Amino acid sequence: MNLKVVFFILFSIFFSWSSLGQTKKQLEKKRKQLQKEIRETQSLLFKSKKEAEALLSELDDLNKIIGVRTRLIRTINEEAEKLSDEITSNETEINQLENDLSILKKDYAAMIVKSYKNKNKQSRLMFLLSSESFSQAYNRMQYLKQYTNYRKQQGEKIKISANKLIVLTDSLRIKEGEKRLLLGIYSKQKDSVGREKTSQVRLVGKVKAKEKKYITQIKNIQAEERKIDKKIERLIAEAIRKSKKGNTNTSKKSSSSFNLTPEAKKLESNFIANKGILPWPTKRGVVVRRFGTQPHPTLAGITIKSSGIHIATEKNTKARAVFNGKVLSIVKLSGGKKLVLIQHGNYISGYQNLDHVSVKVGENITTKQEIGTIHTDPTTGKTILIFILNKNNKFQNPEPWIGKMA
């Protein structure tokens, strides 16, 4: 069979699959990302130490993984529906092809029988010689040629249809296998969610018994976080003021921005150009609290505010710079923990909750350079980095700036 014909069949079939399956591919990618997030959450959160005082933290972890599993189950459902549609479409096309092929084979068989009865050269020659005129003889010759070509075309159609049928049938088996695999993943995730929700109910009951105590703790932590935010704002404001010292052309409009050198302006431009692809401030991690004002993940009616994102990672992990810059300040916090601020023009990245710092104020930093060791909470066993981003002394959401965790 002509290789070009086979290629055309395969190309047309796979092109139709890709045009129909673009959304399915997106769902497959999303499913894999969610499966990875579950693995990371289990590894970075559920292996941590649990004590009586860590009930709220344990419930937060459980709520998070239930939320991720629920999104995964929903994604699997959507992906399975897309596969079902493709399977139905394949089955319909296979049935139609089988019917068409059956008709083609019957017609071709009848044609072969007729051709066999008239195959001897003498009968074909008599057919031409019995013509009443040259014109009729010419027309009869053309008819014989067309008839021969038609036979070849019909044979070729049968081959093409048979090959297309084989490809479609193979595709159907693959899709049915994919669907069985999806249903297996779906079943396991449903079982896991069922067990986790049972644990959730148990933990909610325990947390409710100490709800007032936890609310007080949350308010105290939030108050401490606001103090740190104010301290950061004062440090940045002072650094901005120093950068403008002796500059008489400073306008009120630029009072919240640094007076930058040409090199610092270029650095800021490069920082902005890398928005969305900056590396994570940790090699591994999962976001356990997002930026901005949000409801508490466990306690109803309680609102919390975050000036950065909280990233859970492995014990003894080093925080690393997300871009080239200069260490603006190293701040000592309560409990001996530290905060490092790195300047990238008018942008400041912050790395909070460090035990040991390996950089100095004024030091030039390169992308992914280690800054210090992230603190591990002795009660919850969690290792959390608070990553902040500030521009013109206003806190920004860091998530759109860093790329997807590889």
C-alpha positions in Angstrom: 0.0 0.0 0.0 1.2 3.6 -0.8 3.0 5.0 2.3 1.7 8.5 1.5 -1.9 7.1 1.8 -1.1 5.4 5.2 0.5 8.6 6.5 -2.5 10.7 5.4 -4.9 8.3 7.2 -2.8 8.4 10.4 -2.4 12.2 10.2 -6.1 12.9 9.7 -7.1 10.6 12.5 -4.5 11.9 15.0 -5.2 15.5 14.0 -8.9 15.0 14.8 -7.9 13.4 18.1 -5.7 16.4 19.0 -8.3 19.0 18.1 -10.9 17.1 20.2 -8.4 16.3 22.9 -6.8 19.6 23.7 -9.0 20.2 26.7 -8.4 16.6 27.8 -4.7 17.2 27.6 -5.1 20.3 29.8 -7.1 18.2 32.3 -4.5 15.5 32.2 -1.8 18.1 33.0 -3.9 19.5 35.8 -4.5 16.0 37.2 -0.7 15.3 37.3 -0.1 18.7 39.0 -2.7 17.9 41.7 -1.3 14.4 42.2 2.2 16.0 42.7 0.7 18.5 45.1 -0.8 15.7 47.2 2.5 13.9 47.3 4.3 17.1 48.4 1.6 17.8 51.0 1.9 14.3 52.4 5.7 14.5 52.4 6.1 18.0 53.8 3.2 18.2 56.2 2.0 14.8 57.3 5.4 13.5 58.3 5.9 16.4 60.8 5.7 15.9 64.6 2.2 16.1 66.1 1.5 17.1 69.8 -1.6 17.9 71.7 -0.8 21.6 71.1 -0.7 21.1 67.4 -4.3 20.0 66.9 -5.2 23.1 64.9 -2.2 22.7 62.7 -3.0 19.1 62.1 -6.6 20.0 61.1 -5.3 22.7 58.8 -3.1 20.1 57.0 -6.1 17.7 56.8 -8.3 20.4 55.3 -5.7 21.3 52.8 -5.2 17.7 51.5 -9.0 17.1 51.4 -9.3 20.3 49.3 -6.6 19.1 46.9 -8.1 15.6 46.6 -11.5 17.1 46.0 -10.1 19.1 43.1 -8.3 16.0 41.8 -11.5 13.9 41.9 -13.4 16.7 40.0 -10.6 16.8 37.4 -10.6 13.0 37.0 -14.4 13.1 36.5 -14.0 15.7 33.8 -11.2 13.8 32.1 -13.2 10.6 32.2 -16.2 12.3 30.6 -13.9 13.6 27.8 -12.6 10.0 27.3 -16.1 8.6 27.2 -17.1 11.1 24.5 -14.0 10.1 22.5 -14.7 6.4 23.0 -18.3 6.9 21.8 -17.1 8.9 18.8 -14.6 6.1 18.0 -17.2 3.4 18.3 -19.6 5.3 16.0 -16.9 5.8 13.4 -15.8 2.2 13.6 -19.4 1.0 13.1 -19.8 3.3 10.1 -16.4 2.2 8.6 -17.4 -1.5 9.1 -20.6 -0.9 7.2 -18.9 1.0 4.4 -16.2 -1.6 4.2 -18.8 -4.4 3.9 -20.5 -2.6 1.0 -17.2 -1.8 -0.7 -16.2 -5.5 -0.5 -19.5 -6.7 -1.9 -19.4 -4.3 -4.8 -15.7 -5.2 -5.5 -16.5 -8.9 -5.4 -19.3 -8.4 -7.9 -17.0 -6.4 -10.1 -14.3 -9.1 -10.0 -16.8 -11.8 -11.0 -18.0 -9.7 -13.9 -14.5 -9.0 -14.9 -13.5 -12.6 -14.7 -16.4 -13.6 -17.0 -15.2 -11.0 -19.6 -11.5 -11.3 -19.0 -10.3 -13.0 -22.2 -8.7 -10.7 -24.7 -10.8 -12.0 -27.5 -14.1 -10.8 -25.9 -12.5 -7.4 -25.2 -11.3 -7.2 -28.8 -14.7 -8.3 -30.1 -16.3 -5.6 -27.9 -14.1 -3.0 -29.7 -14.4 -4.5 -33.2 -18.1 -4.6 -33.1 -18.2 -0.9 -32.9 -20.3 0.8 -35.6 -17.8 3.7 -35.9 -14.4 4.8 -34.9 -15.9 7.3 -32.5 -17.9 4.4 -30.8 -14.7 2.3 -30.7 -12.8 5.1 -29.1 -15.5 5.6 -26.5 -15.6 1.9 -25.7 -11.8 1.9 -25.3 -12.1 4.8 -22.8 -14.8 2.9 -21.0 -12.6 -0.1 -20.6 -9.8 2.1 -19.2 -12.1 3.9 -16.8 -13.5 0.5 -15.7 -10.0 -0.8 -15.0 -9.1 2.4 -13.1 -12.3 2.2 -11.2 -11.5 -1.3 -10.1 -8.1 -0.1 -8.9 -9.7 2.8 -7.0 -12.2 0.5 -5.3 -9.4 -1.8 -4.2 -7.4 1.1 -2.9 -10.5 2.4 -1.0 -10.9 -1.0 0.7 -7.2 -0.9 1.8 -7.5 2.6 3.1 -10.8 1.8 5.0 -9.3 -1.4 6.4 -6.2 0.4 7.7 -8.2 3.3 9.1 -10.4 0.7 10.9 -7.3 -0.9 12.4 -6.0 2.4 13.7 -9.3 3.4 15.2 -9.7 0.0 16.9 -6.2 0.3 18.4 -7.1 3.9 19.5 -10.3 2.6 21.1 -8.4 0.0 23.1 -5.9 2.6 24.3 -8.7 5.0 25.4 -10.6 2.2 27.2 -7.3 1.4 29.0 -6.8 5.1 30.0 -10.4 5.2 31.3 -9.9 2.1 33.4 -6.7 3.6 34.9 -8.5 6.9 35.6 -11.4 5.1 37.4 -8.8 3.2 39.5 -7.2 6.5 40.5 -10.7 8.0 41.2 -11.6 5.1 43.4 -8.4 5.3 45.5 -8.8 9.1 45.9 -12.5 8.7 47.0 -11.4 6.1 49.6 -8.6 8.4 50.9 -11.0 11.4 51.2 -13.5 9.2 53.1 -10.8 8.2 55.6 -9.6 11.8 55.9 -13.1 13.2 56.4 -13.6 10.7 59.3 -10.3 12.0 60.9 -11.5 15.6 60.1 -14.7 15.1 62.1 -12.7 13.7 65.0 -10.3 16.6 65.0 -13.0 19.3 64.6 -14.6 18.0 67.8 -11.3 18.3 69.6 -10.6 21.8 68.2 -14.1 23.0 69.1 -13.4 22.1 72.7 -10.5 24.5 72.7 -11.8 27.0 70.2 -11.4 30.1 72.5 -7.8 29.3 73.2 -7.0 28.8 69.5 -8.8 32.1 68.6 -6.6 33.9 71.2 -3.5 32.3 69.8 -4.4 33.3 66.2 -5.0 36.9 67.2 -1.7 37.1 69.1 0.2 35.6 66.0 -1.6 38.1 63.7 -0.7 41.0 66.0 3.0 39.9 65.9 2.9 39.6 62.1 1.5 43.1 61.8 4.4 44.4 64.1 6.9 42.7 61.7 5.1 44.3 58.7 5.4 47.7 60.3 9.1 47.1 61.1 9.7 46.1 57.4 7.9 49.3 56.2 10.0 51.5 58.5 13.2 49.9 57.4 12.3 50.3 53.7 11.2 53.9 54.3 14.5 54.7 56.0 16.5 53.0 53.1 14.5 55.1 50.6 15.2 58.3 52.6 18.9 57.5 52.6 19.0 56.9 48.9 17.6 60.4 48.3 20.0 62.1 50.7 21.5 65.2 49.0 19.1 64.9 46.0 17.2 68.2 45.8 15.2 67.1 42.7 13.1 64.5 44.6 9.4 65.0 44.0 6.5 64.0 46.3 5.4 61.5 43.7 8.7 59.6 43.9 8.9 59.8 47.7 8.0 56.1 48.1 10.7 54.9 45.5 14.4 54.6 45.7 16.8 56.9 44.0 18.4 54.3 41.8 21.8 54.2 40.0 21.8 53.2 36.3 23.0 49.7 37.3 20.1 49.4 39.9 17.6 50.5 37.2 18.9 47.8 34.9 18.7 45.2 37.7 15.0 46.2 38.4 14.2 46.0 34.7 15.6 42.4 34.5 13.7 41.5 37.7 10.4 42.7 36.1 11.3 40.8 32.8 11.5 37.6 34.8 8.0 37.9 36.4 6.3 34.5 36.4 9.5 32.5 36.0 11.5 33.5 39.1 12.7 30.4 41.0 11.1 29.4 44.2 12.8 30.5 47.4 13.0 26.8 48.4 14.0 23.7 46.4 10.9 21.9 47.5 7.7 23.3 48.9 3.9 23.6 49.1 2.1 26.9 49.8 0.1 26.5 53.0 -1.1 30.1 53.3 -1.6 32.5 50.5 -1.2 36.3 50.3 -3.9 38.8 51.5 -6.9 38.8 53.7 -8.6 35.3 53.8 -10.9 33.2 56.0 -9.0 31.0 58.5 -8.8 27.5 57.0 -10.2 25.8 60.1 -12.1 28.3 62.4 -15.3 29.7 60.9 -15.8 33.4 61.2 -12.1 34.1 61.8 -10.2 36.2 59.2 -6.5 36.3 58.8 -4.2 38.5 56.8 -0.8 37.6 55.2 1.7 40.0 53.7 3.4 37.1 51.9 3.0 33.4 51.2 3.8 30.6 53.7 5.8 27.8 52.1 6.1 24.4 53.9 9.3 22.6 53.1 11.7 19.9 54.5 13.6 20.3 57.8 17.1 21.9 57.5 16.1 23.5 54.1 18.0 26.6 53.0 16.1 29.6 51.8 17.5 30.9 48.5 17.4 34.3 46.7 14.9 34.4 43.9 17.0 36.9 41.9 20.2 38.9 41.9 20.3 41.8 44.3 21.9 43.3 47.4 21.2 42.5 51.1 19.3 45.6 52.4 18.8 44.5 55.9 18.9 41.5 58.4 16.2 41.8 61.1 16.2 39.9 64.4 12.7 38.7 65.3 11.2 37.1 68.5 12.6 33.7 69.5 15.9 34.4 67.8 14.5 34.0 64.3 15.6 36.3 61.5 14.3 38.1 58.4 16.5 38.9 55.4 15.5 41.7 52.9 17.2 41.7 49.5 16.8 44.7 47.2 16.2 44.4 43.4 15.8 48.1 42.4 12.5 49.3 43.9 11.5 45.7 44.6 12.4 44.0 47.9 12.2 40.3 48.4 11.9 39.1 52.0 12.8 35.7 53.6 11.3 35.4 57.1 11.6 32.7 59.7 15.3 31.8 59.4 17.4 30.3 62.2 20.9 30.9 60.8 21.8 33.5 58.1 24.8 33.1 55.8 24.8 36.6 54.2 25.7 40.1 55.3 24.1 43.5 54.9 25.4 45.2 51.7 26.5 41.8 50.1 25.7 41.3 46.5 23.5 38.2 46.0 23.0 36.0 43.0 19.9 34.0 41.9 19.4 30.8 44.0 22.2 31.8 46.4 21.5 30.3 49.9 20.5 32.9 52.5 20.0 30.9 55.6 18.4 27.9 57.3 14.6 27.9 57.7 13.3 27.5 61.2 11.4 24.2 62.2 8.7 24.6 64.8 9.3 22.2 67.7 5.6 21.8 68.4 4.1 21.2 65.0 7.4 19.9 63.4 6.7 22.1 60.4 9.4 24.0 58.5 7.8 27.2 57.1 9.4 30.0 55.1 7.4 33.3 54.9 8.3 34.8 51.5 7.3 38.5 50.9 7.6 40.9 48.0 7.5 44.7 48.4 7.4 47.5 45.9 7.6 51.2 46.8 6.9 50.1 50.4 3.7 48.3 49.5 3.4 44.5 49.9 2.7 42.6 46.7 1.4 39.1 46.0 4.6 37.0 45.3 2.8 34.1 43.7 2.5 35.6 40.2 6.2 36.3 40.2 7.5 32.8 41.0 7.3 30.0 38.4 5.5 26.7 38.9 7.3 24.3 41.3 9.3 22.0 39.0 
